[in-house]
Amino acid sequence: MITSIFKKSTPLNYSLIIILMLLFFFIYQFQDLSWFGSVFGIAEKIGLLLLIFGSFLLTNFITKKNGLSKDNTYVLFFNFLLLLFFPDSFSKPNIILANFFLLLALRRLLSLQSLKSAKEKIFDASLWILVASLFQFWCILFLVLVFISIIFHVSGDYRNWILPLIAFFTVGTLFLVAALIFNIDILSFYQNRALVYFRISYFTNNAQNWALSIYFTVTLFFVLSMLTTLSKRPLLLHASYKKVLAYFFIAVLVYLISPNKSNDLLVFTVAPLAIMATSHIEFVQHKINNELTFAVLILCSVVVFFAQL
């Protein structure tokens, strides 16, 4: 039944996901209504909600445009379900913004396969990643994905290898100008951001621990499914799937080494995992297994969401 509902891209499906996202977003926000008393607070919540919807639609566009999914709304629904594991991200504008910019970069890197406007795509992707790093410093590691994409498609032109460096100087110059205008202390800005911290000991309650454990299990299932079936997928899509996998593992690394660690940092893994989950559902083509996969994930995500409130 669940697979049948989201098997097609219809206005009803989009409306259902939007309503569900609005419901859970405001259930979280209504725990503390202090933001409701100021125009800035209301604007911030609306902005966050729009960015979340924008990230959903961007992930959906990426999968459809690059042939990574069929004409369905699975990737949108998986995005929604996986995000419920991290409700605290609904109050973290830095993480939501960084995630949105990283998805803009992923869009450009996956479209690099067409070899059209390759230099513009490499520069744009590098630029978006560096902008994301201003909000979450270790997102700068996603530049590795740029070089992986260059190796896959356009390694023969030495100028392509220089473009990320040009993007670095562009963002650096603009940030320096902004720092001078707004009197930002650059050293202080990066002092607590450019640190490496591997320990995972931030849990304030058992619910966060359970959320991480269940999410790890879900992740393991879909990643192993992708790795074990990759050779059976169309050869034309291999490079795209490998880039999605690389994106996912870089996102995990960002989580592992970031200071001020929290489950919210795993938001960067949601989009690639949603793509892999959609690919699993489409590849298996076994209705009972797919229904069971959806049912278990829905149950886990909803229970974990309310446990963390």
Sequence and secondary structure as in RCSB ss.txt:
>XXXX:A:sequence
MITSIFKKSTPLNYSLIIILMLLFFFIYQFQDLSWFGSVFGIAEKIGLLLLIFGSFLLTNFITKKNGLSKDNTYV
LFFNFLLLLFFPDSFSKPNIILANFFLLLALRRLLSLQSLKSAKEKIFDASLWILVASLFQFWCILFLVLVFISI
IFHVSGDYRNWILPLIAFFTVGTLFLVAALIFNIDILSFYQNRALVYFRISYFTNNAQNWALSIYFTVTLFFVLS
MLTTLSKRPLLLHASYKKVLAYFFIAVLVYLISPNKSNDLLVFTVAPLAIMATSHIEFVQHKINNELTFAVLILC
SVVVFFAQL
>XXXX:A:secstr
 HHHHTSS  HHHHHHHHHHHHHHHHHHHTT GGGGGSHHHHHHHHHHHHHHHHHHHHHHHHHHHTTSS SSSHH
HHHHHHHHTT GGGGG HHHHHHHHHHHHHHHHHHGGGG TTHHHHHHHHHHHHHHHHHHSGGGGGGHHHHHHHH
HHH TT HHHHHHHHHHHHHHHHHHHHHHHHHT  HHHHHHTTS         SSHHHHHHHHHHHHHHHHHHHH
HHHHGGGS GGGHHHHHHHHHHHHHHHHHHHH SS  GGGGGGGHHHHHHHHHHHHHHH  HHHHHHHHHHHHHH
HHHHHHHT 
